[in-house]
Amino acid sequence: MEAIQVKQVGGPEAMEVVELPVPQPKANEAVIKLAASGVNFIDVYLREGRYKAPLPFVLGQEGAGVVTEVGADTMSVKVGDRVAWTGLHGAYAEYAAVPADRLVPIPQRVSEQQAAAVMLQGMTAHYLSHDTYPLKQGETALVHAAAGGVGLLLVQMAHNIGARVIATVSTEEKAKLARAAGAHEVILYTQADFEAETKRLTGGKGVDVVYDSVGKTTFEKGLNILRPRGMMVLFGASSGAVPPFDLVALSQKGSLYVTRPTLVNYIATRDELVARSSAVFGMMATGKLQLRIEHTYPLAKAQQAHRDLEGRKTTGKLLLVP
Ligand code: NDP
């Protein structure tokens, strides 16, 4: 089978198209023929070596497809089932072997490509808005990179809760998408000072929560626009890592909270994984959550997908299709 392997960490060229044997399932696993795998920023961190994985490894943290084989002890899925997963290496490939307890069934009204597109970013948007800082109607959230994969889903969920969403994006085209997703105000943070603009838009009160996936270039100013006892949810580093900072700043800026969450801790148990994925699929099935699959690339074009994602060229979701 064809797969995208990293033998040595580095730039997009570190991803090689290789021929590997189709995996055999261990007793607790199922083998899935992938319909699509999702491209995510975490794949960039892993490829670069910012997040460590034993070399060589097949990239890809999210996928969906049809079960072709099951291991001896696997009872929860059977050959022919449509399933999706996230949080394990190996989805940039034609086939993957996945522990059965990490697989979730894809409901009838959701296609395999849609499932591959929503597992990681959809469940992330869900835990951020429902658990890390459970937004309430009437509260105000600032969402950075709002036209991105997580961004567009998070804006929709926050809007559906009844929160006011202030969004930041880099271009006018992205601003249109953020507005269409439900952002009430959009700031072009590459042109305007988002700190000053947010203070103006909130009449100096500040926002209840900042959802920051951008990191280095936005974190510090983000602390300045929180209301007293507001929460900074730093969940990514698309512009680079936030340097260490003095915790005393949190008291000086209004007894603020800072958290650095990651999806794996919000789908750690089988029950939580099933509940969260069902909630996201449910939103899709009822039309409350619109997916924007911006581009599908053949598996062999993974390098291009990464270049586009890192180059801030993309909006919504990118998929690789074997
Ligand atoms: P996106 O589609 O959001 O792409 C990244 C976006 O970040 C760009 O489109 C761009 O939007 C913005 N950005 C700002 N500065 C830069 C920069 N210097 N270089 C590149 N992009 C920049 O990606 P994803 O939806 O896949 O992921 C978003 C973030 O969320 C990532 O940081 C990722 O690691 C994180 N994440 C965290 C999870 C968690 O559980 N903690 C789970 C999933 C994702 P614009 O042009 O509008 O500025």
Residues whose N, C-alpha, C, O or C-beta is under 5 A from the ligand:
A	BS01	NDP	V39 N40 F41 I42 L120 T124 A145 G148 G149 V150 G151 T168 V169 S170 K174 S213 V214 F235 G236 A237 S238 S239 P261 T262 L263 L309 E310 R312 T314 G316
